[in-house]
Amino acid sequence: MKVRVEKFLHEIRIEPAESPSRNPLEKPWSLSEEEFTRRTRGKSVKVFKSAQVETLSFTEDIVKVEKEIDERVKALYGV
């Protein structure tokens, strides 16, 4: 996912190395279109939506895997 976020930042002309570590733009899956537009002053919404959909999908997959791991650990320890 890191590579996809870096690609997104490049597409909106923000260098990842210059982006502060708590930059909300590094989490496109959590931004609204309004917040994106406000923070980027009119950069491509199409680029944002593409990155948002893709990173949201990754995030959903990660949540599923983490849930499965939690369930297996509980079963392993009888919790």
Backbone as XML, in Angstrom:
<?xml version="1.0"?>
<chain id="A" units="angstrom">
  <residue number="1" name="MET">
    <atom name="N" x="0.826" y="-1.179" z="0.000"/>
    <atom name="CA" x="0.000" y="0.000" z="0.000"/>
    <atom name="C" x="0.872" y="1.244" z="0.000"/>
  </residue>
  <residue number="2" name="LYS">
    <atom name="N" x="2.027" y="1.174" z="0.622"/>
    <atom name="CA" x="2.925" y="2.328" z="0.676"/>
    <atom name="C" x="3.249" y="2.829" z="-0.725"/>
  </residue>
  <residue number="3" name="VAL">
    <atom name="N" x="3.501" y="1.901" z="-1.640"/>
    <atom name="CA" x="3.826" y="2.277" z="-3.015"/>
    <atom name="C" x="2.652" y="3.007" z="-3.654"/>
  </residue>
  <residue number="4" name="ARG">
    <atom name="N" x="1.428" y="2.537" z="-3.409"/>
    <atom name="CA" x="0.254" y="3.184" z="-3.997"/>
    <atom name="C" x="0.071" y="4.592" z="-3.446"/>
  </residue>
  <residue number="5" name="VAL">
    <atom name="N" x="0.306" y="4.769" z="-2.156"/>
    <atom name="CA" x="0.180" y="6.092" z="-1.545"/>
    <atom name="C" x="1.250" y="7.024" z="-2.105"/>
  </residue>
  <residue number="6" name="GLU">
    <atom name="N" x="2.469" y="6.528" z="-2.263"/>
    <atom name="CA" x="3.529" y="7.359" z="-2.846"/>
    <atom name="C" x="3.184" y="7.755" z="-4.275"/>
  </residue>
  <residue number="7" name="LYS">
    <atom name="N" x="2.621" y="6.834" z="-5.042"/>
    <atom name="CA" x="2.198" y="7.139" z="-6.409"/>
    <atom name="C" x="1.132" y="8.235" z="-6.393"/>
  </residue>
  <residue number="8" name="PHE">
    <atom name="N" x="0.175" y="8.111" z="-5.492"/>
    <atom name="CA" x="-0.879" y="9.117" z="-5.349"/>
    <atom name="C" x="-0.273" y="10.489" z="-5.037"/>
  </residue>
  <residue number="9" name="LEU">
    <atom name="N" x="0.649" y="10.544" z="-4.090"/>
    <atom name="CA" x="1.273" y="11.818" z="-3.742"/>
    <atom name="C" x="2.006" y="12.416" z="-4.937"/>
  </residue>
  <residue number="10" name="HIS">
    <atom name="N" x="2.719" y="11.588" z="-5.684"/>
    <atom name="CA" x="3.392" y="12.072" z="-6.898"/>
    <atom name="C" x="2.378" y="12.630" z="-7.895"/>
  </residue>
  <residue number="11" name="GLU">
    <atom name="N" x="1.263" y="11.933" z="-8.056"/>
    <atom name="CA" x="0.243" y="12.359" z="-9.017"/>
    <atom name="C" x="-0.359" y="13.717" z="-8.659"/>
  </residue>
  <residue number="12" name="ILE">
    <atom name="N" x="-0.407" y="14.034" z="-7.379"/>
    <atom name="CA" x="-0.932" y="15.348" z="-6.986"/>
    <atom name="C" x="0.213" y="16.328" z="-6.710"/>
  </residue>
  <residue number="13" name="ARG">
    <atom name="N" x="1.397" y="15.950" z="-7.149"/>
    <atom name="CA" x="2.592" y="16.799" z="-7.106"/>
    <atom name="C" x="3.053" y="17.151" z="-5.689"/>
  </residue>
  <residue number="14" name="ILE">
    <atom name="N" x="3.049" y="16.137" z="-4.838"/>
    <atom name="CA" x="3.611" y="16.252" z="-3.493"/>
    <atom name="C" x="4.676" y="15.179" z="-3.377"/>
  </residue>
  <residue number="15" name="GLU">
    <atom name="N" x="5.882" y="15.572" z="-3.063"/>
    <atom name="CA" x="6.957" y="14.602" z="-2.899"/>
    <atom name="C" x="6.804" y="13.912" z="-1.544"/>
  </residue>
  <residue number="16" name="PRO">
    <atom name="N" x="6.751" y="12.592" z="-1.524"/>
    <atom name="CA" x="6.586" y="11.866" z="-0.258"/>
    <atom name="C" x="7.640" y="12.247" z="0.786"/>
  </residue>
  <residue number="17" name="ALA">
    <atom name="N" x="8.868" y="12.478" z="0.357"/>
    <atom name="CA" x="9.935" y="12.827" z="1.300"/>
    <atom name="C" x="9.692" y="14.187" z="1.940"/>
  </residue>
  <residue number="18" name="GLU">
    <atom name="N" x="8.943" y="15.043" z="1.260"/>
    <atom name="CA" x="8.668" y="16.381" z="1.781"/>
    <atom name="C" x="7.360" y="16.445" z="2.568"/>
  </residue>
  <residue number="19" name="SER">
    <atom name="N" x="6.629" y="15.365" z="2.566"/>
    <atom name="CA" x="5.341" y="15.324" z="3.246"/>
    <atom name="C" x="5.547" y="15.037" z="4.729"/>
  </residue>
  <residue number="20" name="PRO">
    <atom name="N" x="4.920" y="15.847" z="5.603"/>
    <atom name="CA" x="5.044" y="15.562" z="7.033"/>
    <atom name="C" x="4.463" y="14.188" z="7.377"/>
  </residue>
  <residue number="21" name="SER">
    <atom name="N" x="4.976" y="13.570" z="8.404"/>
    <atom name="CA" x="4.566" y="12.200" z="8.737"/>
    <atom name="C" x="3.088" y="12.079" z="9.096"/>
  </residue>
  <residue number="22" name="ARG">
    <atom name="N" x="2.454" y="13.143" z="9.479"/>
    <atom name="CA" x="1.037" y="13.089" z="9.851"/>
    <atom name="C" x="0.151" y="13.751" z="8.804"/>
  </residue>
  <residue number="23" name="ASN">
    <atom name="N" x="0.614" y="13.797" z="7.587"/>
    <atom name="CA" x="-0.144" y="14.414" z="6.506"/>
    <atom name="C" x="-1.366" y="13.559" z="6.179"/>
  </residue>
  <residue number="24" name="PRO">
    <atom name="N" x="-2.576" y="14.091" z="6.343"/>
    <atom name="CA" x="-3.785" y="13.316" z="6.040"/>
    <atom name="C" x="-3.842" y="12.834" z="4.591"/>
  </residue>
  <residue number="25" name="LEU">
    <atom name="N" x="-3.129" y="13.494" z="3.694"/>
    <atom name="CA" x="-3.118" y="13.070" z="2.297"/>
    <atom name="C" x="-2.420" y="11.727" z="2.119"/>
  </residue>
  <residue number="26" name="GLU">
    <atom name="N" x="-1.690" y="11.288" z="3.127"/>
    <atom name="CA" x="-1.046" y="9.978" z="3.067"/>
    <atom name="C" x="-2.022" y="8.852" z="3.410"/>
  </residue>
  <residue number="27" name="LYS">
    <atom name="N" x="-3.252" y="9.212" z="3.713"/>
    <atom name="CA" x="-4.297" y="8.227" z="4.005"/>
    <atom name="C" x="-5.538" y="8.546" z="3.169"/>
  </residue>
  <residue number="28" name="PRO">
    <atom name="N" x="-5.436" y="8.408" z="1.843"/>
    <atom name="CA" x="-6.570" y="8.790" z="0.997"/>
    <atom name="C" x="-7.850" y="8.027" z="1.306"/>
  </residue>
  <residue number="29" name="TRP">
    <atom name="N" x="-7.744" y="6.832" z="1.857"/>
    <atom name="CA" x="-8.935" y="6.035" z="2.178"/>
    <atom name="C" x="-9.762" y="6.677" z="3.286"/>
  </residue>
  <residue number="30" name="SER">
    <atom name="N" x="-9.155" y="7.583" z="4.045"/>
    <atom name="CA" x="-9.882" y="8.178" z="5.166"/>
    <atom name="C" x="-10.348" y="9.610" z="4.898"/>
  </residue>
  <residue number="31" name="LEU">
    <atom name="N" x="-10.030" y="10.159" z="3.739"/>
    <atom name="CA" x="-10.400" y="11.535" z="3.411"/>
    <atom name="C" x="-11.733" y="11.605" z="2.676"/>
  </residue>
  <residue number="32" name="SER">
    <atom name="N" x="-12.447" y="12.687" z="2.895"/>
    <atom name="CA" x="-13.625" y="12.954" z="2.071"/>
    <atom name="C" x="-13.152" y="13.740" z="0.846"/>
  </residue>
  <residue number="33" name="GLU">
    <atom name="N" x="-13.986" y="13.752" z="-0.176"/>
    <atom name="CA" x="-13.654" y="14.516" z="-1.376"/>
    <atom name="C" x="-13.497" y="16.002" z="-1.026"/>
  </residue>
  <residue number="34" name="GLU">
    <atom name="N" x="-14.349" y="16.491" z="-0.152"/>
    <atom name="CA" x="-14.288" y="17.895" z="0.262"/>
    <atom name="C" x="-12.967" y="18.211" z="0.957"/>
  </residue>
  <residue number="35" name="GLU">
    <atom name="N" x="-12.543" y="17.336" z="1.864"/>
    <atom name="CA" x="-11.285" y="17.564" z="2.574"/>
    <atom name="C" x="-10.106" y="17.506" z="1.605"/>
  </residue>
  <residue number="36" name="PHE">
    <atom name="N" x="-10.131" y="16.553" z="0.675"/>
    <atom name="CA" x="-9.066" y="16.464" z="-0.324"/>
    <atom name="C" x="-8.975" y="17.766" z="-1.114"/>
  </residue>
  <residue number="37" name="THR">
    <atom name="N" x="-10.120" y="18.240" z="-1.600"/>
    <atom name="CA" x="-10.140" y="19.461" z="-2.410"/>
    <atom name="C" x="-9.633" y="20.656" z="-1.606"/>
  </residue>
  <residue number="38" name="ARG">
    <atom name="N" x="-10.033" y="20.738" z="-0.352"/>
    <atom name="CA" x="-9.592" y="21.841" z="0.509"/>
    <atom name="C" x="-8.090" y="21.804" z="0.747"/>
  </residue>
  <residue number="39" name="ARG">
    <atom name="N" x="-7.562" y="20.618" z="0.982"/>
    <atom name="CA" x="-6.138" y="20.489" z="1.287"/>
    <atom name="C" x="-5.234" y="20.632" z="0.066"/>
  </residue>
  <residue number="40" name="THR">
    <atom name="N" x="-5.772" y="20.352" z="-1.106"/>
    <atom name="CA" x="-4.926" y="20.385" z="-2.312"/>
    <atom name="C" x="-5.256" y="21.543" z="-3.241"/>
  </residue>
  <residue number="41" name="ARG">
    <atom name="N" x="-6.232" y="22.323" z="-2.883"/>
    <atom name="CA" x="-6.620" y="23.495" z="-3.675"/>
    <atom name="C" x="-6.886" y="23.146" z="-5.142"/>
  </residue>
  <residue number="42" name="GLY">
    <atom name="N" x="-7.760" y="22.178" z="-5.330"/>
    <atom name="CA" x="-8.240" y="21.877" z="-6.668"/>
    <atom name="C" x="-7.452" y="20.870" z="-7.478"/>
  </residue>
  <residue number="43" name="LYS">
    <atom name="N" x="-6.649" y="20.046" z="-6.851"/>
    <atom name="CA" x="-5.958" y="18.982" z="-7.597"/>
    <atom name="C" x="-6.993" y="17.985" z="-8.111"/>
  </residue>
  <residue number="44" name="SER">
    <atom name="N" x="-6.570" y="17.089" z="-8.945"/>
    <atom name="CA" x="-7.480" y="16.162" z="-9.625"/>
    <atom name="C" x="-8.269" y="15.268" z="-8.668"/>
  </residue>
  <residue number="45" name="VAL">
    <atom name="N" x="-9.580" y="15.456" z="-8.667"/>
    <atom name="CA" x="-10.466" y="14.629" z="-7.861"/>
    <atom name="C" x="-10.493" y="13.210" z="-8.426"/>
  </residue>
  <residue number="46" name="LYS">
    <atom name="N" x="-10.334" y="13.068" z="-9.732"/>
    <atom name="CA" x="-10.306" y="11.744" z="-10.359"/>
    <atom name="C" x="-9.145" y="10.915" z="-9.803"/>
  </residue>
  <residue number="47" name="VAL">
    <atom name="N" x="-7.978" y="11.532" z="-9.671"/>
    <atom name="CA" x="-6.800" y="10.853" z="-9.109"/>
    <atom name="C" x="-7.087" y="10.461" z="-7.658"/>
  </residue>
  <residue number="48" name="PHE">
    <atom name="N" x="-7.694" y="11.379" z="-6.907"/>
    <atom name="CA" x="-8.030" y="11.104" z="-5.514"/>
    <atom name="C" x="-8.985" y="9.915" z="-5.397"/>
  </residue>
  <residue number="49" name="LYS">
    <atom name="N" x="-10.062" y="9.936" z="-6.185"/>
    <atom name="CA" x="-11.054" y="8.860" z="-6.097"/>
    <atom name="C" x="-10.447" y="7.508" z="-6.439"/>
  </residue>
  <residue number="50" name="SER">
    <atom name="N" x="-9.583" y="7.473" z="-7.434"/>
    <atom name="CA" x="-8.921" y="6.226" z="-7.812"/>
    <atom name="C" x="-8.072" y="5.700" z="-6.654"/>
  </residue>
  <residue number="51" name="ALA">
    <atom name="N" x="-7.271" y="6.587" z="-6.066"/>
    <atom name="CA" x="-6.421" y="6.181" z="-4.932"/>
    <atom name="C" x="-7.264" y="5.791" z="-3.738"/>
  </residue>
  <residue number="52" name="GLN">
    <atom name="N" x="-8.354" y="6.504" z="-3.508"/>
    <atom name="CA" x="-9.211" y="6.208" z="-2.367"/>
    <atom name="C" x="-9.832" y="4.815" z="-2.492"/>
  </residue>
  <residue number="53" name="VAL">
    <atom name="N" x="-10.359" y="4.503" z="-3.661"/>
    <atom name="CA" x="-10.985" y="3.194" z="-3.877"/>
    <atom name="C" x="-9.959" y="2.077" z="-3.695"/>
  </residue>
  <residue number="54" name="GLU">
    <atom name="N" x="-8.797" y="2.252" z="-4.304"/>
    <atom name="CA" x="-7.774" y="1.206" z="-4.234"/>
    <atom name="C" x="-7.255" y="1.017" z="-2.813"/>
  </residue>
  <residue number="55" name="THR">
    <atom name="N" x="-6.951" y="2.110" z="-2.106"/>
    <atom name="CA" x="-6.404" y="1.970" z="-0.758"/>
    <atom name="C" x="-7.473" y="1.515" z="0.234"/>
  </residue>
  <residue number="56" name="LEU">
    <atom name="N" x="-8.719" y="1.873" z="-0.005"/>
    <atom name="CA" x="-9.802" y="1.386" z="0.850"/>
    <atom name="C" x="-9.931" y="-0.131" z="0.712"/>
  </residue>
  <residue number="57" name="SER">
    <atom name="N" x="-9.786" y="-0.616" z="-0.493"/>
    <atom name="CA" x="-9.833" y="-2.054" z="-0.736"/>
    <atom name="C" x="-8.707" y="-2.766" z="0.021"/>
  </residue>
  <residue number="58" name="PHE">
    <atom name="N" x="-7.496" y="-2.195" z="-0.035"/>
    <atom name="CA" x="-6.366" y="-2.770" z="0.703"/>
    <atom name="C" x="-6.667" y="-2.783" z="2.197"/>
  </residue>
  <residue number="59" name="THR">
    <atom name="N" x="-7.207" y="-1.685" z="2.685"/>
    <atom name="CA" x="-7.505" y="-1.563" z="4.109"/>
    <atom name="C" x="-8.532" y="-2.604" z="4.539"/>
  </residue>
  <residue number="60" name="GLU">
    <atom name="N" x="-9.560" y="-2.805" z="3.730"/>
    <atom name="CA" x="-10.568" y="-3.820" z="4.050"/>
    <atom name="C" x="-9.950" y="-5.211" z="4.084"/>
  </residue>
  <residue number="61" name="ASP">
    <atom name="N" x="-9.050" y="-5.503" z="3.148"/>
    <atom name="CA" x="-8.372" y="-6.803" z="3.136"/>
    <atom name="C" x="-7.521" y="-6.987" z="4.387"/>
  </residue>
  <residue number="62" name="ILE">
    <atom name="N" x="-6.837" y="-5.932" z="4.789"/>
    <atom name="CA" x="-5.988" y="-5.993" z="5.983"/>
    <atom name="C" x="-6.836" y="-6.264" z="7.217"/>
  </residue>
  <residue number="63" name="VAL">
    <atom name="N" x="-7.967" y="-5.602" z="7.329"/>
    <atom name="CA" x="-8.858" y="-5.801" z="8.476"/>
    <atom name="C" x="-9.331" y="-7.253" z="8.535"/>
  </residue>
  <residue number="64" name="LYS">
    <atom name="N" x="-9.677" y="-7.839" z="7.386"/>
    <atom name="CA" x="-10.116" y="-9.238" z="7.343"/>
    <atom name="C" x="-9.006" y="-10.180" z="7.817"/>
  </residue>
  <residue number="65" name="VAL">
    <atom name="N" x="-7.788" y="-9.955" z="7.338"/>
    <atom name="CA" x="-6.664" y="-10.810" z="7.717"/>
    <atom name="C" x="-6.371" y="-10.658" z="9.210"/>
  </residue>
  <residue number="66" name="GLU">
    <atom name="N" x="-6.396" y="-9.435" z="9.721"/>
    <atom name="CA" x="-6.147" y="-9.219" z="11.144"/>
    <atom name="C" x="-7.213" y="-9.913" z="12.003"/>
  </residue>
  <residue number="67" name="LYS">
    <atom name="N" x="-8.448" y="-9.869" z="11.554"/>
    <atom name="CA" x="-9.528" y="-10.542" z="12.287"/>
    <atom name="C" x="-9.303" y="-12.053" z="12.310"/>
  </residue>
  <residue number="68" name="GLU">
    <atom name="N" x="-8.905" y="-12.598" z="11.169"/>
    <atom name="CA" x="-8.634" y="-14.035" z="11.102"/>
    <atom name="C" x="-7.470" y="-14.416" z="12.018"/>
  </residue>
  <residue number="69" name="ILE">
    <atom name="N" x="-6.433" y="-13.606" z="12.033"/>
    <atom name="CA" x="-5.288" y="-13.869" z="12.919"/>
    <atom name="C" x="-5.746" y="-13.849" z="14.372"/>
  </residue>
  <residue number="70" name="ASP">
    <atom name="N" x="-6.543" y="-12.840" z="14.746"/>
    <atom name="CA" x="-7.045" y="-12.754" z="16.118"/>
    <atom name="C" x="-7.833" y="-13.999" z="16.499"/>
  </residue>
  <residue number="71" name="GLU">
    <atom name="N" x="-8.696" y="-14.459" z="15.595"/>
    <atom name="CA" x="-9.502" y="-15.646" z="15.868"/>
    <atom name="C" x="-8.624" y="-16.888" z="16.027"/>
  </residue>
  <residue number="72" name="ARG">
    <atom name="N" x="-7.617" y="-17.015" z="15.203"/>
    <atom name="CA" x="-6.719" y="-18.180" z="15.310"/>
    <atom name="C" x="-5.909" y="-18.156" z="16.591"/>
  </residue>
  <residue number="73" name="VAL">
    <atom name="N" x="-5.462" y="-16.963" z="17.005"/>
    <atom name="CA" x="-4.711" y="-16.858" z="18.252"/>
    <atom name="C" x="-5.614" y="-17.199" z="19.439"/>
  </residue>
  <residue number="74" name="LYS">
    <atom name="N" x="-6.855" y="-16.709" z="19.419"/>
    <atom name="CA" x="-7.800" y="-17.054" z="20.486"/>
    <atom name="C" x="-8.018" y="-18.550" z="20.563"/>
  </residue>
  <residue number="75" name="ALA">
    <atom name="N" x="-8.199" y="-19.187" z="19.395"/>
    <atom name="CA" x="-8.402" y="-20.634" z="19.377"/>
    <atom name="C" x="-7.165" y="-21.368" z="19.882"/>
  </residue>
  <residue number="76" name="LEU">
    <atom name="N" x="-6.005" y="-20.881" z="19.508"/>
    <atom name="CA" x="-4.758" y="-21.514" z="19.920"/>
    <atom name="C" x="-4.601" y="-21.476" z="21.436"/>
  </residue>
  <residue number="77" name="TYR">
    <atom name="N" x="-4.964" y="-20.375" z="22.046"/>
    <atom name="CA" x="-4.822" y="-20.217" z="23.489"/>
    <atom name="C" x="-6.087" y="-20.528" z="24.267"/>
  </residue>
  <residue number="78" name="GLY">
    <atom name="N" x="-7.140" y="-20.944" z="23.548"/>
    <atom name="CA" x="-8.372" y="-21.323" z="24.218"/>
    <atom name="C" x="-9.111" y="-20.160" z="24.872"/>
  </residue>
  <residue number="79" name="VAL">
    <atom name="N" x="-8.985" y="-19.028" z="24.293"/>
    <atom name="CA" x="-9.630" y="-17.831" z="24.860"/>
    <atom name="C" x="-10.988" y="-17.621" z="24.246"/>
  </residue>
</chain>
